[in-house]
Amino acid sequence: MAPHPAPDGDFEEATRVRDQAEALVVRSLLEAHGVRVILRTHVAPSVHPFTVGNQGEVRVLVPRQVLAESRRLLAHAIPRPSNP
């Protein structure tokens, strides 16, 4: 699942998401801002497009030096409920 193999020691977890579909959206957002991303999961690829509970959880890793910037990008991308 990691398109650019690299030691995890150089990378930190920016966020965790529910499944691979969400991970691909997060990766696209970060890569659009020039951030290198590695996705890690314990789930083997399957013909079944669903998981139960946290089974499909994906860790989104970014280089340590851009961790804070990556988290800020993600925080701004999450829609916030509007106040009536």
NUVEXRO-553353 format. One record per residue (C-alpha): residue number from 1; y, z negated, x. Coordinates in steps of 0.001 Angstrom, whole numbers, plus 500000, padded with zeros to 6 digits. Each point is the difference from the previous one (the first is absolute). Layout:
N
<site><pos>NUM</pos><py>Y</py><pz>Z</pz><px>X</px></site>
...
REM end
This chain:
84
<site><pos>1</pos><py>500000</py><pz>500000</pz><px>500000</px></site>
<site><pos>2</pos><py>502319</py><pz>499668</pz><px>503010</px></site>
<site><pos>3</pos><py>501402</py><pz>503446</pz><px>500808</px></site>
<site><pos>4</pos><py>501207</py><pz>498824</pz><px>503432</px></site>
<site><pos>5</pos><py>497497</py><pz>497599</pz><px>501546</px></site>
<site><pos>6</pos><py>501797</py><pz>497221</pz><px>501824</px></site>
<site><pos>7</pos><py>499302</py><pz>496412</pz><px>500880</px></site>
<site><pos>8</pos><py>500954</py><pz>497671</pz><px>497153</px></site>
<site><pos>9</pos><py>501653</py><pz>497752</pz><px>502591</px></site>
<site><pos>10</pos><py>503019</py><pz>502323</pz><px>500028</px></site>
<site><pos>11</pos><py>500240</py><pz>499983</pz><px>496213</px></site>
<site><pos>12</pos><py>500827</py><pz>497362</pz><px>497399</px></site>
<site><pos>13</pos><py>499306</py><pz>499882</pz><px>496286</px></site>
<site><pos>14</pos><py>503059</py><pz>501102</pz><px>498039</px></site>
<site><pos>15</pos><py>498354</py><pz>499583</pz><px>496603</px></site>
<site><pos>16</pos><py>496736</py><pz>500106</pz><px>498064</px></site>
<site><pos>17</pos><py>499479</py><pz>502227</pz><px>497003</px></site>
<site><pos>18</pos><py>497386</py><pz>500165</pz><px>497251</px></site>
<site><pos>19</pos><py>498335</py><pz>503310</pz><px>500803</px></site>
<site><pos>20</pos><py>500051</py><pz>503163</pz><px>502075</px></site>
<site><pos>21</pos><py>502212</py><pz>501901</pz><px>497545</px></site>
<site><pos>22</pos><py>502732</py><pz>497372</pz><px>500344</px></site>
<site><pos>23</pos><py>499463</py><pz>499892</pz><px>503770</px></site>
<site><pos>24</pos><py>500618</py><pz>503748</pz><px>500238</px></site>
<site><pos>25</pos><py>503309</py><pz>499644</pz><px>498150</px></site>
<site><pos>26</pos><py>501090</py><pz>497144</pz><px>502282</px></site>
<site><pos>27</pos><py>498928</py><pz>501950</pz><px>503094</px></site>
<site><pos>28</pos><py>501972</py><pz>503059</pz><px>498827</px></site>
<site><pos>29</pos><py>503125</py><pz>497911</pz><px>499461</px></site>
<site><pos>30</pos><py>499805</py><pz>498394</pz><px>503430</px></site>
<site><pos>31</pos><py>499114</py><pz>503225</pz><px>501803</px></site>
<site><pos>32</pos><py>502959</py><pz>501729</pz><px>498302</px></site>
<site><pos>33</pos><py>502148</py><pz>497443</pz><px>501850</px></site>
<site><pos>34</pos><py>498287</py><pz>500688</pz><px>503314</px></site>
<site><pos>35</pos><py>497677</py><pz>496991</pz><px>499971</px></site>
<site><pos>36</pos><py>496457</py><pz>500472</pz><px>501315</px></site>
<site><pos>37</pos><py>497417</py><pz>498538</pz><px>497620</px></site>
<site><pos>38</pos><py>496352</py><pz>498982</pz><px>500246</px></site>
<site><pos>39</pos><py>498039</py><pz>499204</pz><px>496841</px></site>
<site><pos>40</pos><py>497109</py><pz>497535</pz><px>500205</px></site>
<site><pos>41</pos><py>497462</py><pz>499146</pz><px>497314</px></site>
<site><pos>42</pos><py>496498</py><pz>498610</pz><px>499805</px></site>
<site><pos>43</pos><py>498987</py><pz>502371</pz><px>497218</px></site>
<site><pos>44</pos><py>497931</py><pz>503021</pz><px>500949</px></site>
<site><pos>45</pos><py>501091</py><pz>503298</pz><px>498448</px></site>
<site><pos>46</pos><py>498195</py><pz>500534</pz><px>496727</px></site>
<site><pos>47</pos><py>499593</py><pz>502520</pz><px>497220</px></site>
<site><pos>48</pos><py>501057</py><pz>497229</pz><px>497600</px></site>
<site><pos>49</pos><py>503827</py><pz>499894</pz><px>499745</px></site>
<site><pos>50</pos><py>500176</py><pz>496337</pz><px>499045</px></site>
<site><pos>51</pos><py>499419</py><pz>496544</pz><px>501404</px></site>
<site><pos>52</pos><py>499786</py><pz>496522</pz><px>498532</px></site>
<site><pos>53</pos><py>502630</py><pz>497368</pz><px>500768</px></site>
<site><pos>54</pos><py>501234</py><pz>499949</pz><px>503586</px></site>
<site><pos>55</pos><py>497040</py><pz>502058</pz><px>501171</px></site>
<site><pos>56</pos><py>502117</py><pz>503109</pz><px>500570</px></site>
<site><pos>57</pos><py>502813</py><pz>498185</pz><px>501783</px></site>
<site><pos>58</pos><py>501607</py><pz>501972</pz><px>502833</px></site>
<site><pos>59</pos><py>501984</py><pz>498484</pz><px>502871</px></site>
<site><pos>60</pos><py>503022</py><pz>502061</pz><px>501062</px></site>
<site><pos>61</pos><py>500620</py><pz>499535</pz><px>503731</px></site>
<site><pos>62</pos><py>503133</py><pz>501090</pz><px>501875</px></site>
<site><pos>63</pos><py>501135</py><pz>499644</pz><px>503623</px></site>
<site><pos>64</pos><py>501139</py><pz>496454</pz><px>500696</px></site>
<site><pos>65</pos><py>503492</py><pz>501120</pz><px>501100</px></site>
<site><pos>66</pos><py>500761</py><pz>501545</pz><px>496568</px></site>
<site><pos>67</pos><py>498326</py><pz>497368</pz><px>497827</px></site>
<site><pos>68</pos><py>503227</py><pz>498482</pz><px>498620</px></site>
<site><pos>69</pos><py>501511</py><pz>503421</pz><px>499294</px></site>
<site><pos>70</pos><py>496785</py><pz>501108</pz><px>498248</px></site>
<site><pos>71</pos><py>499976</py><pz>496929</pz><px>497778</px></site>
<site><pos>72</pos><py>503657</py><pz>500631</pz><px>499076</px></site>
<site><pos>73</pos><py>499188</py><pz>503605</pz><px>499051</px></site>
<site><pos>74</pos><py>497131</py><pz>498827</pz><px>497824</px></site>
<site><pos>75</pos><py>502100</py><pz>497271</pz><px>498374</px></site>
<site><pos>76</pos><py>502630</py><pz>502570</pz><px>498975</px></site>
<site><pos>77</pos><py>497352</py><pz>502366</pz><px>498634</px></site>
<site><pos>78</pos><py>498544</py><pz>497454</pz><px>497562</px></site>
<site><pos>79</pos><py>501660</py><pz>500330</pz><px>496583</px></site>
<site><pos>80</pos><py>501676</py><pz>496816</pz><px>498843</px></site>
<site><pos>81</pos><py>500103</py><pz>498963</pz><px>496353</px></site>
<site><pos>82</pos><py>503431</py><pz>500543</pz><px>498483</px></site>
<site><pos>83</pos><py>501794</py><pz>497133</pz><px>498312</px></site>
<site><pos>84</pos><py>500814</py><pz>500700</pz><px>496331</px></site>
REM end
